[in-house]
Amino acid sequence: EAALRATRAAQSRRSEMLAGAGETLGLGTEECLEEMPAERRQELVSWMVLVAHMTSFAVIHAGASMQHWVLHLIPLGRVMGPVVSMIATLVVLALLACLFRASDLLRHRVADESDEVVEIWDEFVEEAENEIASLALSFLIVQSIRYLISGHLPHPEGSDEPL
């Protein structure tokens, strides 16, 4: 129930941001977006969420592959293996932080920061970045915990069968 309320609150925030994001979305004016049918606004939010999730899954695959690659390079025991897989997760965190910072610098270089629409655009991108990081890092952390419990690192798709 709490997760459902949180999802509805996030959708409400997205809808509120969309209400003032006309120029960001290439519609010309804020009034144009406000006059846009609710189903079109929802479609735009859906695309944003879809792209963020697709990116998250790509990061998950890359991070899980990195965990397996490191463990095949350095064969370790039951105790040190999960630690090394967690280090691979920290490397993914560092790479994401660098990419997100570069994205932020690029957005501020290209756009006029005094514009309200740019602020909304920045909020949308930061929300997508947060979704990407939270989905990917939580999956990789769970993989490391499962490795600690079971003694083998699960498959990158999450199945319990070792590679």
Buried (B, 14 or more C-beta within 10 A) or exposed (E): EEEEEEEEEBEEEBBEBBBBBBBBBEBEEBEEBEEBEEEEBBEBBEEBBEEBBEBBEEBBBBBBEBBBEBBEEEEEEEEEBBEBBBEBBEBBBEBBEEBBEEBBEEBEEEBEEEEEBBBBBBBBBBBBBEBBBEBBBEBBBEBBEBBBEEEBBBBBEEEEEEE
